[in-house]
Structures are given as structure tokens and as C-alpha cells.
């Protein structure tokens, strides 16, 4: 993890698979005081950048799914664009590069747009949910297609077995008839 114990980012330490969720929660829950140390600001910025990076990777996967599924392409792309915008908004709202006015106590006075971060996080949640639901529809279609292929194969197999049994029955029946005729003739 990139957060070390005892720092302002201590609560960010989570399992890798839940980083974006933990990071967004950290951004929203950070203290509302307007004076923040340089370390805290850098941690907030790293979290915003990490969220944006994770969203970017997610969007690439979503776009790949969209390109393979033309019937859902427009819906997935719209949701991906919304997710990308939300990630970029979170990164922009947590960017500290424009803050150069250090005060005498070593802290910077800022007015964080916490409402903006919350709105962006909600948009991100909504758009990611849309992409996941549409991806689920793709998976369901694939499962149904596979199921139909298996059913078709089983029907053909049944038909083949049925024909094979008929041929086998006729062969055995014909053999029995021939043996009966042979017995009567002798």
C-alpha cells in the first residue's frame, strides 16, 4: 500500500480490490477544516488521481465490451463517458497544483468542494452500475446462446441415437425374421 500508518492517509489502506471504494469514501469523509497540511493535501490528490486511473481502466474494458456488442454499444458508451467525466471531475477537485499559498504555520488554507466530490462520486457510482448491468446483459446473452447450442446438439444426438436404435432394431428384427424363415423352411 502507498499509505503508511500514522499519516493522514492511514484509513486508505484497504484490500487492492476495494481501493476505488475506499478512496472515494476517504475523499468524502476527510475533515472539513479549511487548513490542511501539505502531506494531507498530497494524499487527497493521490487518492483523486488513483480513482481517476481506476475509472480509466474500467472505461477501457467497458468500451471493449461495447465494441463487441453492437446492440448495446450506444448505451455502454454513454455510461462510460459519464464514468470518465466523473473520474476526471474527482481528479480535478482534488488537484492541489494550483494551491501555492503556504501560510506561516506550514499549512494551506483551501476550500474543498466537498459537494462537488460527492456529486461526482454519485455520478461515478451511477455510471459504473449502468456499465456493469449492461455487461451482465451481454453475459446473459452469451449464456442463453450457449444453452441453445447445447440443446440443439442434444436434439441432434437424440435424433442420431433414435435413428441408430431403429437401424439396430431393424437389423435384429430382420435377423430374427430370417432365422424364423430358415427354421420353417427346413
C-alpha positions in Angstrom: 0.0 0.0 0.0 1.1 3.6 -0.5 -0.3 4.8 2.7 1.8 4.5 5.8 0.5 4.1 9.3 0.3 7.3 11.4 -0.3 9.6 8.4 -3.5 11.4 7.3 -3.9 8.6 4.7 -3.9 5.8 7.2 -7.6 5.0 6.6 -6.9 4.5 2.8 -5.1 1.2 3.5 -7.6 -1.4 2.1 -7.5 -4.5 0.1 -6.5 -3.9 -3.5 -9.8 -4.9 -4.9 -11.7 -2.2 -3.0 -9.3 0.7 -3.5 -11.6 2.9 -5.5 -14.5 2.5 -3.0 -12.2 3.1 0.0 -10.6 6.1 -1.8 -13.8 7.7 -2.6 -15.0 7.2 0.9 -11.8 8.8 2.2 -12.2 11.8 -0.1 -15.8 12.4 1.1 -15.0 11.7 4.8 -11.9 13.8 5.2 -12.1 16.5 7.8 -13.8 19.7 6.8 -11.3 22.1 8.3 -10.0 24.5 5.7 -6.4 24.3 6.8 -4.6 21.2 5.6 -1.0 20.1 5.9 1.0 19.5 2.7 1.0 15.8 3.4 -2.8 15.7 3.7 -3.2 17.6 0.5 -0.8 15.3 -1.3 -2.7 12.3 0.0 -6.0 13.7 -1.1 -4.6 14.4 -4.6 -3.1 10.9 -4.9 -6.5 9.4 -4.0 -8.2 11.6 -6.6 -5.6 10.5 -9.2 -5.9 6.9 -8.2 -9.7 7.0 -8.5 -9.4 8.6 -12.0 -6.8 6.0 -13.1 -9.1 3.1 -11.9 -12.0 4.6 -13.7 -9.9 5.0 -16.9 -9.1 1.2 -16.8 -12.7 0.4 -16.1 -13.9 2.6 -19.1 -11.4 0.8 -21.4 -12.9 -2.5 -20.5 -16.4 -1.1 -20.9 -15.6 0.3 -24.4 -14.1 -3.1 -25.4 -17.4 -4.8 -24.4 -19.3 -2.1 -26.3 -17.3 -2.7 -29.5 -18.1 -6.4 -29.4 -21.8 -5.9 -28.8 -23.3 -3.5 -31.3 -26.8 -3.8 -29.9 -25.7 -2.3 -26.5 -22.8 -0.2 -27.8 -24.5 3.2 -27.5 -25.8 2.6 -24.0 -22.5 1.3 -22.8 -20.5 4.2 -24.4 -22.8 6.8 -22.8 -22.3 5.2 -19.4 -18.5 5.0 -20.0 -18.4 8.7 -20.9 -20.3 9.6 -17.7 -17.9 7.5 -15.6 -14.9 9.1 -17.3 -16.2 12.6 -16.7 -16.9 11.7 -13.0 -13.4 10.3 -12.6 -11.9 13.4 -14.2 -14.0 15.7 -12.0 -12.8 13.9 -8.9 -9.2 14.2 -10.0 -9.7 17.9 -10.8 -11.4 18.7 -7.5 -8.6 17.0 -5.6 -5.8 18.6 -7.6 -3.5 20.8 -5.5 -1.1 22.1 -8.1 -2.9 25.5 -8.2 -2.5 26.0 -4.5 0.7 27.8 -3.8 -0.1 30.0 -0.9 1.6 28.3 2.1 0.8 30.0 5.4 3.3 30.7 8.2 2.2 27.6 10.1 3.1 25.3 7.2 -0.5 24.7 6.2 -2.5 25.7 3.2 -6.0 27.2 3.6 -8.3 25.7 1.0 -12.0 25.4 0.5 -12.6 21.9 -0.8 -15.6 21.5 -3.0 -16.9 18.5 -0.9 -20.3 18.8 -2.5 -18.7 18.6 -6.0 -16.8 15.5 -4.9 -20.0 13.9 -3.6 -21.9 14.7 -6.8 -19.0 13.3 -8.9 -18.9 10.2 -6.7 -22.7 9.7 -7.2 -22.4 10.1 -10.9 -19.5 7.6 -10.9 -21.5 5.1 -8.9 -24.5 5.5 -11.2 -22.5 5.2 -14.5 -20.4 2.3 -13.3 -23.6 0.5 -12.2 -25.0 1.1 -15.7 -21.9 -0.4 -17.4 -22.0 -3.4 -15.1 -25.7 -4.0 -15.7 -25.2 -3.8 -19.4 -22.2 -6.1 -19.2 -24.4 -8.6 -17.3 -26.9 -8.4 -20.2 -24.0 -9.4 -22.5 -23.1 -12.3 -20.3 -26.7 -13.5 -20.1 -27.0 -13.4 -23.9 -23.8 -15.5 -24.1 -25.2 -18.0 -21.6 -28.5 -18.3 -23.5 -26.7 -18.7 -26.8 -24.5 -21.4 -25.3 -27.6 -23.1 -23.8 -29.3 -23.1 -27.2 -26.3 -24.6 -28.8 -26.2 -27.4 -26.2 -29.9 -28.0 -26.7 -29.5 -28.2 -30.4 -26.6 -30.6 -30.1 -28.6 -32.8 -27.7 -31.6 -32.8 -30.1 -29.3 -33.9 -32.9 -27.7 -36.5 -30.7 -31.2 -37.8 -29.7 -32.2 -37.9 -33.4 -29.0 -39.8 -34.2 -29.5 -42.2 -31.4 -33.1 -42.7 -32.4 -32.1 -43.5 -35.9 -29.3 -45.8 -34.7 -31.8 -47.7 -32.5 -34.2 -48.0 -35.4 -31.5 -49.4 -37.6 -30.3 -51.7 -34.8 -33.9 -52.8 -34.2 -34.5 -53.5 -37.9 -31.2 -55.4 -38.1 -32.1 -57.5 -35.1 -35.7 -57.9 -36.2 -34.6 -58.8 -39.7 -32.1 -61.3 -38.4 -34.8 -62.9 -36.2 -37.2 -63.0 -39.2 -34.6 -64.6 -41.3 -33.9 -67.2 -38.7 -37.6 -67.9 -38.3 -38.0 -68.3 -42.0 -34.9 -70.6 -42.1 -36.4 -72.8 -39.4 -39.8 -73.0 -41.1 -38.1 -73.8 -44.4 -36.1 -76.7 -43.0 
